[in-house]
Amino acid sequence: MASLLDRFGRAWARWRCCPPPPKVTGVTAQAGGGSGEVVVTWDPLPASANVAFYRVYEKKLTGQYWHLAVVTTDALGLLAPNRLGVVDAADYWPWPTGGTTPGPRCFVVTAISTHGLEGPMSNETCGSPVGG
């Protein structure tokens, strides 16, 4: 087993050589095509940030986020030109009798580097589905 000093030294070298990606910007959440959907999109970080993938989190309560999705750069432009994104549907489909759609949902996005380091959370953005 490595000593505490050895483990600290490796962690320091990893941090020094490879900082985490910067904060993701341009995050938006808008109504999707129906069925309680919200479309979350954001601007990709530059190649120099060495991003392996992005994580999307949905806010559940104050200070509590649910890991919703992993998005790679293969998804670039699928939902909006030159942007990355994901479509989130309500957690409780079908809706209870009465047909009311779910209310607004809030999201944050982070970038994960090719070295496995997660950058800071983006600004929180909220969106409501059609009729929500």
Order of alpha helices (4+ residues) and beta strands (2+ residues): alpha-beta-beta-beta-beta-beta-beta-beta
